[in-house]
Amino acid sequence: MPQTTAQVIAKKLYDAGVRYVFGQPGGEVVELIESFEQIGVKFILMGHESAAALAAGTMGYATGIPGVCLSTLGPGACNLVLGVGEALLDRHPLLAISARTAASVEGWFSHQNLALNEMFAPITKASIALDGSGTATALEQAIDLSVTPPQGPVYLSLPGDVAALPDRPGDLALPLTPSQREGGEQASLPLGGLEGGQTSATDSARADNPETLANIQAALNQAQRPIAVIGVALDQRQDGEAARQFLAQTGIPYVDTPKTKGLVDPTVETFLGTCLSGSGDALIADVLRQSDCLLGIGFDPVETTYDWHLSDHYYGVTNASTVFNTYHPHLEAVGDVGQMVNQLAEGYTGQPTWTPREWAKLRDNVQKAITPETESGDRGLAPYYVARTLRDSLPSHTRLSVDTGQHKLLFVQAWQANEPLTYFGSNGLSSMGPGVPGAIALALLDPDRPVVSVSGEGGFGMMVQELETVNRLGLSPLLVVVCDQALSLIRIPQQMRGYPSRGVDLAPVDWAKVAEGFGLKGVWARTLDELRQAVTTWRNNPQATALAVQIDDSLYCGNSY
């Protein structure tokens, strides 16, 4: 018998290596869920569609295979938007699939009927309206587009009454239209076609233009104070070794970004720190501005709130163009980053005037900027010592999923990652909420590996329903909640502008008891000894645990907004 459209979708996802789909069901997608299960793709029920999309994005980033999330039409699809937006700006390969109004009634039936493909078009690489024909081709192209640099989300909608019907022959080709990132307009096609775009490199910055790379080589060789910036616009699995060899061979000092922590060695004297969204990184940004040759090895400006990359001393080698609206990098070679940095290493003849003493001074200054004078205050522990205690108490191969908040800036700098793809968080979008869903995805991916999330009370509260998901799935992550009864990051701009503290204070919550209500173990740590003991207990007997840690937010140091 001919395959249904739902079966075709399931088969293509399975063939691509997808083994999990995260979502919230609706009657319009039950055929898809059943087709997934029949072929060996497990549907993971999440407590909220935004959590499903965030978990899928983390899984996509961790594996290089598109993560997949699923929702019903209307409100379910709307709730996917947060995770889809994160996948776009954090460069996560993702397929977001939802139902849409049944084809048989879409012309007159207004209940829950939204223009979903138009809604997702601005925040995806492509927005595809499946109609039950040519589905195999559409899925193949969607998967390819999602993993093509810059990796990102593709949205697909499917009418509920089409999913169970035999799929018809067809050949849906996805047109490649200019995207907003290149300063172009988004394409708008009728339902049944595709909206959105794919970024491509400008002619003057293509990797097959040898003059571009030769000019970068010349600038690098002439530089007296070069610095390399390692970023997300590369393939961490394929390009990591070449990047590490380049840095070791040339001796050029370097920084990494949050999305690439662990890709390069953080223990050598030429490593200056993590920058762009981290505690104390204003000191690093000042040094970057003084460089006469900033070499971006995969650097993508989507990760930074600084402007140093606007300099005519910036040169980039990336796997996709970083042109965005009015921003054009001074010089950028686009293509295979590993091959390009190998070529730059072979031709390197520079003799920098940097000294190890200067590098050590910068590292010391950053360390002083983020380290409080005391381990605890009147209201709780110093967040820095919480971060260091967690790092010292956990094995080096631990995977960490960090939520957004003032604690994220600290962990970016204070957490040493020694392996690629062990540090996860939202940096391009910097959304609150991904800590717990990310931990769920990572724990599913490798149940025997320690998985820890760190969230503030705001982000944890947004995703507290996922504690039921953790319990139901039998996972055993350590879910750390840093508790200061506030959205403390927002205090910073209020204080900068002389405003009183408004809209940021939270009532105390006993998160340990909350976790117990969901069937998890709940623990409080109010001293560093209690924190060490709680982590040791979890390591010796892994079980899902929410660890609430009382901190004093006045002891955050080196953070800015």
Secondary structure, 3 states (H helix, E strand, C coil): CCCEHHHHHHHHHHHCCCCEEEECCCHHHHHHHHHHHHHCCEEEECCCHHHHHHHHHHHHHHHCCCEEEEECCCHHHHHCHHHHHHHHHCCCCEEEEEEECCCCCCCCCCCCCCCHHHHHHHHCCEEEECCCECHHHHHHHHHHHHHCCCCCEEEEEEEHHHHCCECECCCCCCCCCCCHHHCCCCCCCCCCCEECCCCCCCHHHECCCHHHHHHHHHHHHHCCCEEEEECCCCCCCCCHHHHHHHHHHHCCCEEECHHHCCCCCCCCCCEEEECCCCCCHHHHHHHHHHCCEEEEECCCHHHCCCCHHHCCCEEEEECCCCCECCECCCEEEECCHHHHHHHHHHCCCCCCCCCHHHHHHHHHHHHHHHCCCCCECCCCECHHHHHHHHHHHCCCCCEEEECCCHHHHHHHHHCCCCCCCCEEECCCCCCCCCHHHHHHHHHHHCCCCCEEEEEEHHHHHHCCCHHHHHHHHCCCCEEEEEECCECHHHHHHHHHCCCCCCCCECCCCCHHHHHHHCCCEEEEECCHHHHHHHHHHHHHCCCCEEEEEEECHHHCCCCCC
